[in-house]
Amino acid sequence: MDALPAALGAAALLLLLLTVRLFLSRRNSSPRTAPLSLLVVAGSGGHTTEILRLLSSLSQSYSPRHYIFADSDKMSEDKIRTFEQKRAETFSNSQFTLNRIPRCREVRQSWSSSVLTTLYSILYSFPLTFRLKPDLILCNGPGTCVPVCISALLLEILALKKVIIVYVESICRVETLSLSGKILYYFSDYFIVQWPALKTKYPKSIYLGRIV
């Protein structure tokens, strides 16, 4: 019974991403079949597992896929490589890159020192984001997504490129947002939640039901 709500939610997200793709194609005066450069932010814990489940429903039109994760996150790197190897069995021309940035905050790191490490991560992320110039960013809550999304916002402020940010709050967040969610709620173009209680508290959010 749990599989049906997840399937419906994933279909709704897929429809949303398709709409974004068509919007970007029209804005850039490019053909509807033009590929969409996608930047995916992975994270430790269950974040990478959830984001890869979302990616499994996307077509090859979302390519290349640029993955960003913390430089100390070896587990996410292994999961991504395994996912892309399996995907290559279906899509022979599958394209992806792996990119590492300094972690914003380590476990048990003090909040005062994490401000400095976050600033450093932003400074590191901006030239990377500028080089990749993605059309769309997809993230779901790891701390690593904050400097990446801020870098994308800087690209828009500097009139270098408008990057669409789609934030999907983790399924484990039932009544409160994660710290990343509380920050990016105000800056993301589409903020998706998976529980109705969050939609009530955060009216800008989009409730699609369970996605993963």
Secondary structure, DSSP 8 states (H G I E B T S, - for coil): --HHHHHHHHHHHHHHHHHHHHHHHHHTT--TTS---EEEE--TTTHHHHHHHHHTT--TTS-SEEEEEETT-HHHHHHHHHHHHHHHHH-TT--EEEEEE--S--TT--HHHHHHHHHHHHHHHHHHHHHH--SEEEE-S-TTHHHHHHHHHHHHHTTS---EEEEE--TT-SSS--HHHHHHTTT-SEEEESSHHHHHH-TTSEE-----
